[in-house]
Amino acid sequence: MNKITPQPGIMDIALYQGGASHVQGVQNVIKLSSNENPFGPSPKAIEAVRDSAATLHRYPSTDHASLRAAIGEVHGLDPERIICGVGSDEVLQFIVQCFAGPGDEVIHTEHGFSMYPILARAAGAIPVSVPERERRVDVDAILAACGERTRVVFLTNPGNPTSTMLPEAEVARLADGVPGHVILVLDAAYAEYVDGFDGGAGIVDGRENVVMTRTFSKIYGLGGMRVGWGYGPRAIIDVLNRVRQPFNLSSTALAAAKAAVLDREFVEFCRAENARLRSWLAGGLEAAGVYSDPSNTNFILARFGSREEAEACDLFLQSRGVIVRRVAGYGFPEALRITVGDADGCTRVVEAVRAFREDAG
């Protein structure tokens, strides 16, 4: 009897688990589990969303020319080398779909974004995990893992959930060291939180096998809109556009993203507030005996003495209406990833962790 079966690799994919947003029986919950901007989107983006409602009966632009031009203006990039997607996830998917297949290998680091192995398996490729050192990417380990079957290397920089960052010189060494048949993807979802950081755009320029991806879901506060983009060599972007759905982004999403990227004043406000509150949060947790690496993102990776302690603290936080993220699936069972919220959110986290430690002591 004939049987319908999915492509090889599909059933090996574990379903992605997003950050929780509710605690049963608890009111006044604050969500710090998905690295969302506590200040929301730019008021100009909200206005653009409202204005778009009158033309919802019209199909959106197929080439995203206006948004690509705005991105190019802000970041000093060639719009013809920019592609837009449904979050940066879709751009990452395009890359694997176009350049990797059955028997090929896709390299990611052990604490990298959990979507990387999912994208590899969806294309029938083999995900290859490379160890990190003390929560930091090891360039030599990545280069040693590259071989004839390698097609894509994913680098999250700054890292998630580590929040650590690979210096530009090391990224350049990696870019120069990967074989010419391998595409190096610089996933810079948190680049805007690093003052003066171009996300790797300068490393893309002058190389034929490096692509940078960015998102509107973090500092721009448009996670609900699902908009991302990539920047790379013309030849690669041309290939990716051939598999992109012509209407993958709605008119509303395009309008919101354009307004958001052009509102540089709001972005700078969010970056400065995040840096200030991140420092305060890390210091408050350290005073309570919970340590973290210096963060380059809008979250910190809070490390506890054991998995049991981390999970007990998570449950205690939930009882106080504070939702953070367990990251055992990322290789850190003894840690919790905590988004940097607004002043009230950060205060609630520190007070709750302090109370937990006092009760446990």
Secondary structure, DSSP 8 states (H G I E B T S, - for coil): -------TTGGG-----------TT--S-EE-SS---TT-S-HHHHHHHHHHGGGTTS---SS-HHHHHHHHHHHT--GGGEEEESHHHHHHHHHHHHH--TT-EEEEETTS-THHHHHHHHTT-EEEEE--BTTB--HHHHHHH--TTEEEEEEESS-TTT-----HHHHHHHHHHS-TT-EEEEE-TTGGGSTT--TTHHHHTT-SSEEEEEESSSTT--TTT--EEEE--HHHHHHHHTTS-TT-S-HHHHHHHHHHHH-HHHHHHHHHHHHHHHHHHHHHHHHTT-B----SSSEEEEE-SSHHHHHHHHHHHHHTTEE-EEEGGGTEEEEEEEE---HHHHHHHHHHHHHHHHHH-
